[in-house]
Amino acid sequence: MILLVFSGVLTCHGLLDIVHLCTGHAYRPDKTLKSQVPMESLEMSRCLRLSLQRALLGNITPNIRAITGHIEVGKIRLGFYFHGVIDDDSRENASIVETEVIADFDESFHVDTLVQRVDFPEVMEIGDDLLVYLRKE
């Protein structure tokens, strides 16, 4: 069971409810997942935030300055901004988070991931992306 807070209201959802919320599919034990209604922009944004929050648990390292996300119909963009050299472990960590996010959405979504070095005190250009993690500097 997972507890969620949306708009200050505490709600409780089982895993299948989360799948329905984030994919627009209802679980039917006798059938494959069927599409219900297309997600609205706000719903997609909430689902991306929730997905990233879950995927980032235990995956934040000291060299990560910020993590961003952006979602629109059929496309997800993730951004990982690092301070210092980006080693293989850091790239693997970003890939793990990307995989966790991919698993939360249906196969119609394409995910692009940017792994970029932006040393402190350089400014990170995030545009209109959701800022889901920001290191204190």
Summary of the structure (lengths in Angstrom):
residues: 137
radius of gyration: 16.0
end to end distance: 35.0
largest distance: 55.3
contacts: 346
relative contact order: 0.17
helix: 30%
strand: 32%
